[in-house]
Amino acid sequence: MEFEKLKQIIINEVSHVEAEKITPTAKFIDDLEMDSLDVVQVVMAIEEQFGISVPDDAAEHMLTVQDAVDAIKEAVNNN
């Protein structure tokens, strides 16, 4: 469930990312060709969509889509 929501967030926030490239193992910068501003926009959208706060250190360790899914699950479980 988190993956599908995250995929939609990425599609909505970063117009140049192709939906079929968004997989759990896709790296934000290398595979999805996102820059640091794109990543920040996605993190902010994650926080808004899921009603969570993603700590800066957790955001820095989000290199892949699955990393972001894991961070979302952890944040949701801690609320």
Protein Blocks (a to p, Z undefined) as FASTA:
>chain_A
ZZmmmmmmmmmmmmmbcfklmcfklcfklmnopafklmmmmmmmmmmmnopacdfklmmm
mmbfklmmmmmmmmmmmZZ
